[in-house]
């Protein structure tokens, strides 16, 4: 009985077919995954705007006026005796999911104060993932 080595490697054609299949999968799947990441950041920004808005309202209730700056929610401002904070434990909550500062305007154009993230593009307005995330809509 003779013994033949049955070692067999992949041919170049087989490797090209596998690479082509993986490339096609990447083309179809990757955009969907990136779309989900952008959607998740928008949802996180919305939750964050709500949380900071609630902290601003609590500050107003306890101190008797709105904070002059969002940092007043984290660290007691000088000359404020009624401050019972911190109203936010981390100053990182003042940055949106795109690592930009939340915009705080008091008095606001849409309410007693406006709080918003400029979205993924960092510019006012925008559409889709680039749209602002606000406390008034």
N, C-alpha and C positions, 0 to 999 in steps of 0.2 A: 504494500500500500504506500503510495507516494503522498507526501505532504506538500501542499502548495500553500504558500502564504496568501491569505485572502485579505491582506491589507488593501484598503481602497480609500483614497482621499477624495475630496470634493474637486470637481472639475471647475474650470474658470466660468463656464456657462452656468453651473449651479450657483456659484457664488454671486454672479451678476443677477440672476433671478431673485435670490434672497435679498440682495441689496435693493433691487427695484421694488420688491414688495414692501420692505421696511420704509423706503422713501415715500411710497404712496400712502402708507399708513400715517407717516409723519405729516404729510401734506394735509390729510383730512382730519386728523385728530388734534394736532397742535393748535390750530386756530380756536377750536372749541374749548380747549383747556385754558388758553389765554383769555378768552371771552369770559369764562367762569371766574378767573382771577380778578378781572376788572369789575365784574358784577359784585363779587364779594367785597372788594374795596369800597364800592359805592354804598353797599349795605352797612358796612362797618362805619363809614363816614356818617351815615344817617343816624345810627345808634349813638355815635360819639356826639353829634350835634345835639341830640335829645338829652344826653347825660349832662353835657356842659350847660345847656339851657336850664335844666332843673337845678343845677348848682348855682347858676346866676340868680334864679328865682329865690332859692333858699338864702343866699347872701343878702338879697334885697329885703327879704322878710326879717332877718335877724339884725342887719346893720341899719336898715332904714333908707338905704339908697342903693342904686346899682353900682357894681364895681367900676372903677375908672379904667381898669385894665384887667385882662383875664388872669394875669399873675396874682391879682388880689385874691383869687380863689384858692391859690396854693399857699401863699405866704401872706401873713398879716401886713396890710399897708400901714404906714405910720399915721398916727392921728386918728385911728379908728378904734374906739373903745369896745364896741359891741361885737367885734369879730370873734366868732366861735368856731372857726375852721380848724384845719383845712377843709374846704368844701370839695376839693379834688385832692387826692393823695399824691398824684404824680403830675408834674408839669408836662410830661410826655403826652398826656391826654389833650393838651392844647395844640398838638400837631395832628393834622389829618393823616389818613393812611398813605398819602404821597409825601409825607414828611415836610409839609408846609404848615405855617401857623394858620389856625382858624381865624377868620375875620370877624371882629366884634365891633359893632357900631351902636352907640347909645347916645342920644335917642335914635331909634331906628326909623327907617323909611316905611317899614312894613308892620311895625308893632312897637312895643315899648323899647325893644332892642332887637337888633338883627345879628344873627350868628350864622356863619356859613363857611363851607369849604369851597374852594374854587374848582374842585374836580380834578380829573387827571391831567388836564392841560395847564392848570395854574392860572388861567385867564378868566375874567368875568364872563358870564353867559355860557355859551356852548351847548352842545346837544349830545345825547347819548351818554357815554362814559365821561365825556368832557363837561357835562352840565354841572352847574353849581348844586351843592347839597345844602339846603337852607332850613331854617327853623320856622319859616312862614308858609310853607306849602305842604 
